[in-house]
Amino acid sequence: MVAVALSLGIRLHLQHERNSPPKAASRFATRQERTIQLHPSGIRFQVPQDWLEWDSQFHNNFHLTREELQRVRTGAGEWDSEYGSVVNAALPFEHCAAHVGGEGWGVEGVSFGDLQMRAYVTDLSIREILESIQGPAFSQAEEIAKPEGGKTGSQAHISASRDKDWQRATITYPLWYGDYGGTAMVDFYMRDASPYRLVLVFMETGVRTDEKSSILDSVLLAAR
């Protein structure tokens, strides 16, 4: 009887492990040419060919292991510092499985016109994610966009919509650095990928719509 109970207990434990949300340390990704696979979910998507060409020269735009991800947790310098603060206010970084882009991030970046993205595998519900975007993340964007000279009124904006199979939330805010600036966009795309939720976050100035669309159209959820 003891052996039977022990065997049953082991089987129940293994079943619980399979059905439980992934541990933070288990979020990572692997790459085969243009295809990024998120672990442990098995979700896949493809990045633009140009991103591989950048990687072949500079080796600084694919961050897939936990060690690599930790190095890009926050941004640095202009634009990426603000992007990082808004995104990190929205989602736990421990749920991030990949950070990739058209060029380097933070101190490795060379322009503000590139597209950066993060892929999250999370056990949070869509409602919880939206509440966090509309609350802490938008508050962070409002703080960034505070008008100078004590003027009142927020210059940050947020919208929500449906885009095919995705729930979408978009935060925009102005950024100015003395003699240049523009509008920053943090675009969240969410969908159920049972037992997880997939969140793709795009950070850009709104000029990389073709790249963004190609990534979204390439997403393949794991077979259930």
HELIX and SHEET records of a PDB file:
HELIX    1   1 VAL A    2  ASN A   19  1                                  18    
HELIX    2   2 ALA A   24  SER A   26  5                                   3    
HELIX    3   3 GLN A   49  PHE A   58  1                                  10    
HELIX    4   4 ARG A   66  ARG A   71  1                                   6    
HELIX    5   5 ASP A   80  ALA A   90  1                                  11    
HELIX    6   6 PHE A   93  HIS A   95  5                                   3    
HELIX    7   7 GLY A  106  GLU A  108  5                                   3    
HELIX    8   8 ILE A  126  SER A  132  1                                   7    
HELIX    9   9 ILE A  133  ALA A  137  3                                   5    
HELIX   10  10 PHE A  138  ILE A  144  1                                   7    
HELIX   11  11 GLU A  148  GLY A  150  5                                   3    
HELIX   12  12 THR A  209  ASP A  217  1                                   9    
SHEET    1   A 3 PHE A  28  GLN A  32  0                                        
SHEET    2   A 3 THR A  35  HIS A  39 -1                                        
SHEET    3   A 3 ARG A  44  GLN A  46 -1                                        
SHEET    1   B 7 PHE A  62  HIS A  63  0                                        
SHEET    2   B 7 CYS A  96  GLY A 101 -1                                        
SHEET    3   B 7 GLN A 116  THR A 122 -1                                        
SHEET    4   B 7 TYR A 196  GLU A 204 -1                                        
SHEET    5   B 7 TYR A 180  ALA A 193 -1                                        
SHEET    6   B 7 TRP A 166  TYR A 177 -1                                        
SHEET    7   B 7 HIS A 157  ASP A 163 -1                                        
END                                                                             
